[in-house]
Amino acid sequence: MNPSAPTIKGLVKIHKPDQPIRPIVNWRNAPAYKLSKLFTNKIKHITLLPNAFNVKNIKVLIQNLKDAPLLPHFTFASLDLTNLYSNIPVKETKTILENMLTHNVIDSQMQHDLLKWYDIITKQNYFTNNNDIIIQYDSLAMGAPSFGLIAEIFLQHMERLYLARPTHRHRIINHCRYVDGILLISDPNHTNIQAILDYFNAIHPKLRFIAGTERNNILNFLVICIHRTPTNMKTSIYRKRTFNDTIIP
């Protein structure tokens, strides 16, 4: 392996109305690539994230929808996290990780090593573009083996601290997240999506959400089209979203 600076490319988000570009950094030849993989494997083995609100894949999400208690007047909505990776606070997440390691009674030497690896990986958070070197000082870029895990550590910490309250106050029937997309089922007799959106956007200054609501009893969420009828609910998977959702910025 001949290490080289990571490079960046853009993928068009064809499922979004304005089709923005998702930046992805190719870390395969980065100097810290192998260390990043080792860090990820170690953390997954010893911390065991609770995964209380997130789902593993779309198949699990569809099954959760089938199992969810539904009444005819319940409504579906989605919350999209904008620019997730570039808004993960690296220093704050390190403190969260350190507390997790202590809580799991990881010996001091292992803690020291893992936190040192964390610093090395996150401080090598740079890439090249048109022969320019661009450094991200307190954020992540999609592409490194460990950055998805680091993002999950931060998000699940926020969920543990703040999601019990809106679930009770706003009578949220079901809540599940897949990476940066959240699906909500709520009772409109007790809340509305704007109140839920305001609460989520007040959780942390780095996290900003945009809400999507049903139109004609249909909600498009990620690659799923959810169609709610008076007697049941249907889901289908499609490759390209139809842009008929009502978006609340």
Steps between C-alpha positions, in 0.01 A plus 500: 500500500632843399322760717360804327271787593128413487307633202144629483220432255132591486194278460171657398214434744237416240240436772509865615285768334790733419741210435793625714843339488619269777879536550683170555869477589698199375705390798628169360857622454499742794785459752252430783272264303606176671502668841149627432379146423669362810348775716153425363527127569627556854230753591220285358624205705535671838235776509189335353294803401137465614348570156178597675356713219698418187434208267759282329360511147190571292368145544494544879334840457217351291448226759485761777230682305299182465526438876418859603158566659300713259167679522331664199572855619873449571733692268845431358781753473872497436792698637817531295828596665674752277872449436534237770871415482625855464304596813628232737699679775824300523620629839161459666465147363840409642372588848191286440721211389724538804197482730376192316834323547501585869141381539593169333792460746765494227848497654693825502764392249241392244310825555818699445579310179149532354476871575845551347388315188189720495717812501724370222206403278301819549802729468583342164164621382608659173470443126627636170296673233649654185848475658383693807512342848185568702492434876186441708576608856188401694288284272510175307480395138317198369751240384729407791428157655455648849303816426161327475558347844615831647186668363287224658670548839404868496146453365411216734628706794269786394210257458554355847500847659218669311257261335307374802342844548359557148375141483287565810413866448416477131347152516739361242374148428812378323841646427782339305812631331707367210831691481379862451130435437236474774149360454229607743146381565298738719149580615390834347247545780788565740777656290609617157815458297603865542510462880703180466735664250555799731590266785749300294665814365556622856682184611850604389635799304680267258189301409242641259199309375261549209156340523300328230128429532242287328325607184189310397577247776840425343840562653828436321776405742843402371425229242160411647162626388253475791133506401252525787140394437198506736544128574870422463839620385700403194873543442693467179865545411595710201820633348414864449283714724203687365537855624149558635574526871417814691834626637526711816841674517 
